[in-house]
């Protein structure tokens, strides 16, 4: 996800020494969004994990109790989801694999039990999805797992290095009886400041124009604007900040208040039977990328002794209620 211009100059950037952490992981509430760590991409707020100073582990053993939309990992339960929803799509893995991924062309629908949907997206019944959420809201996490050096692959507009890739997402709540009642939520370019609010979306993929550039190394100048990490732009004040973290650490979190509200309404009256997710990735050169969903209680952070760079303000935890983890059935 390309890093965006700050709403104000980030002053007094500091490095805080974090020490004395002994556990292998602890529950974490994602920090409050501001224009430093979050931006809007269509209907979704996207949070940078490195800029937020949050380290979310995402190895198969650490996300197996979530819902995995796409992964290159093999074997259950990481690619085996709950009854009533598809298993995980398989993303390209390793150099020489296809440089793109789309649920519309990925092959056989990874059905799990009673098949839902048409094989052109990851699908779940609304009932199964709500059972997993258990009254909470979904948080989508994305891994960026590219080569660390070299030239970019074709197909990703704006990419300047092998670390960069492009992504697009579309979630549809499906009324099987009346498609006119379908509701869509897009993860799309252009990126907007968090304080600007969500952008206008139409639920129609306009690719490649709506692809979001997810840069590997991110650098900022004195005004808080993105600048080239190779030194060819404005002088670098912050960075490089690495987002190409591999398959074991999430690079981004995304959530949509509008989607949350629609799902919450289903607890009272629900016109939709299914939920479908379309995912597009381009510019791939390594493997593998992942998209997975956790609830707040399932989010744990790896403590890291040493120095963590905490940028800006607004890193106060959200006052979220406790959410119970649903175990796989």
Steps between C-alpha positions, in 0.01 A plus 500: 500500500656824409573726794308823490564866583460586868231751593763697691878496529610217727715668762714358770537149357657289775642156549382328815696220659275204565647245737414243763241310291526133576187337359484373143185696426230711665155623409507837328235752409576679174583867560266786422520606135641834391655633179837353596411133526170471309345597168181427309501277194141504379273364772786372716727661754849357451751507786875460452628254760863630486396866532261408782782320684295178512651161421229249407623141453343302216663160482261207438489414869413856593210556257351150495204607717417791270350492152761474226391637162823433310835347591789306356531287813393139471305275733220547745387678697662813352336446160193321634226738610176458693204302365285713270790696350764432236844382595792727416602576144860409415720800413816465285803387695864532401700673229387408151134473603235710324542872572130546564221345704124538465220305661318537167762289318662299779333177396274271695291659771655382830163385634459365851194285555193650330639715219388862493566762236604456140871425521596856402557614857555377854154437642326443832146478617409802710404263782844336505678834486296645787560186705875552461474869595284425805380859529829671412625659177748355247854633475670410170877451499731492198853364464748650252754237398707627207865480396717750686690625196468527125266659249120487534287247319265636231134561571531712814462872414748722684725220625865606519663197661459125532356553848190675363171336405141605426176386660123539453212354701122479472257365762139433400206418726281283278121472493443175310133585437547859385845609376377860500541485879870408478734739683868546413805629688817579303865514596627719219719794397534795525624520856349780713601655830333336797342831601348534152279198558414220258503558125210446261477142372274331245572130555638460148868401465672754275840339459780595485387854596364389840801288595666621822879524499648324803860616526767299676733769635323825589676834557357835611630854460487788750138580413388142558456431129630186337836542329720266301711271715783507243571865584377635168215696660474732799743433787402199708402577859330171592583162355546277332212335689472140385158359410635199311487288816444154352238240583558495876415864581200698379576823313149651501167480679174607334149548633179658374250669735235474227554125467496465878165682517349281227611181674370627833158564343483131414469422868153655479389452139716390210411521128823326395587131500865504388815708527759490221854638482688573178876552530741621228880513535746608230875545479574184702856366489539282807259319724278492667258784580217442749161653579342388827236616748527515878277637772644739758557234766694290251745781422829451684822694470853364505699699759834610360777617735700786358396821332160549341436816301162641602394766252267789578221508754173322554646166606251464781322163497140478390248440777373183342290248688629151562414257222487127553704277274309248298677163472480303178220253484 
